[in-house]
Structure formats: C-alpha cells, structure tokens
Amino acid sequence: MRLDKFLKVSRLIKRRTLAKEVADQGRITVNGSAAKASTTITPGDTLAIQFGQKVVTVRVNDTRETVKKDEAETLYTVVKEEKI
C-alpha cells in the first residue's frame, strides 16, 4: 500500500493530499530513510512522522484498503512521541 494512502486510511493524517505534501517535504521516514508518498508500506515497517515540533513513531500492524473509524487505530501501534 502507498504511504499516503496508509496515512489517510489509518487517520494519522486526515487527507491524502496533505499526506503527500508532508512526505514531499521530507517529514516522514520509513525504517530510517526518507520516504516519498509512493513508498510501499508493509506490516512491520516503522514510520516516523514530524508534526511541527513533535515526532510520532509508529509501527505498521496491518494494511487495509478501507477501515471503519473505530478500527483505524488497529492498523498501527505508537512506539514513541517526542518533542524536538
């Protein structure tokens, strides 16, 4: 699954276009390397997303094309949140 689609489906970022912009700005890393919006995400990958002054690191548990709002948090596990 594409990175931008995963971020939207998991509701880490609300819109896919916004997820693409964030990735293009270099604020997302996958397994320690910079990622583009088209980067393929698989279960077990680690994503680090910079939201302003906060970096959220999550581990991908599952990739599904659609998911209900209540089940969105099951797609990932937050590893750590830190302020920079």
C-alpha positions as CSV (number, residue, x, y, z in Angstrom):
1,M,0.0,0.0,0.0
2,R,1.2,3.5,-0.8
3,L,2.4,5.6,2.2
4,D,0.0,8.5,1.5
5,K,-3.0,6.1,1.3
6,F,-2.0,4.3,4.5
7,L,-1.7,7.6,6.4
8,K,-5.2,8.6,5.3
9,V,-6.8,5.2,5.9
10,S,-5.2,4.9,9.4
11,R,-6.3,8.5,10.1
12,L,-2.8,9.6,11.1
13,I,-3.3,12.4,8.6
14,K,-6.8,13.5,7.5
15,R,-6.4,13.9,3.8
16,R,-4.4,12.0,1.2
17,T,-3.2,15.2,-0.5
18,L,-2.0,16.6,2.8
19,A,-0.1,13.3,3.4
20,K,1.5,13.6,0.0
21,E,2.6,17.2,0.8
22,V,4.1,16.1,4.2
23,A,6.0,13.3,2.5
24,D,7.3,15.6,-0.3
25,Q,8.6,18.0,2.4
26,G,10.8,15.1,3.8
27,R,9.0,15.0,7.2
28,I,8.3,11.2,7.0
29,T,10.8,8.4,7.3
30,V,10.2,4.7,6.7
31,N,12.6,2.4,8.5
32,G,15.0,5.2,9.0
33,S,15.2,6.5,5.4
34,A,13.3,9.4,3.8
35,A,10.1,8.4,2.1
36,K,8.0,9.7,-0.8
37,A,4.2,9.5,-1.0
38,S,4.6,6.5,-3.4
39,T,6.7,4.4,-1.0
40,T,5.3,1.0,-0.4
41,I,4.3,0.2,3.2
42,T,4.1,-3.3,4.6
43,P,3.3,-4.6,8.0
44,G,6.3,-4.4,10.3
45,D,7.6,-1.1,8.9
46,T,8.4,1.8,11.2
47,L,7.2,5.3,10.3
48,A,8.5,8.5,11.9
49,I,6.2,11.5,11.2
50,Q,7.1,15.0,12.1
51,F,4.1,17.1,13.1
52,G,5.5,20.6,13.8
53,Q,7.6,20.3,17.0
54,K,6.5,16.7,17.7
55,V,7.8,13.4,16.1
56,V,5.5,10.4,16.3
57,T,7.0,7.0,15.6
58,V,4.5,4.2,14.8
59,R,4.8,0.5,13.7
60,V,2.5,-0.7,11.0
61,N,0.4,-3.7,12.1
62,D,-1.8,-4.1,9.0
63,T,-2.6,-2.5,5.7
64,R,-6.2,-2.5,4.5
65,E,-7.8,-0.5,1.7
66,T,-10.7,0.6,3.8
67,V,-11.4,0.6,7.5
68,K,-14.1,1.9,9.8
69,K,-13.3,4.9,12.0
70,D,-13.3,2.9,15.2
71,E,-10.9,0.3,13.8
72,A,-8.4,2.8,12.3
73,E,-6.1,2.7,15.3
74,T,-5.6,-1.1,15.0
75,L,-3.6,-0.5,11.8
76,Y,-0.6,0.9,13.8
77,T,1.0,1.0,17.2
78,V,2.5,4.2,18.6
79,V,6.1,3.4,19.6
80,K,7.0,6.8,20.9
81,E,6.2,10.5,20.8
82,E,8.9,13.1,21.4
83,K,9.2,16.9,21.2
84,I,12.1,18.3,19.2
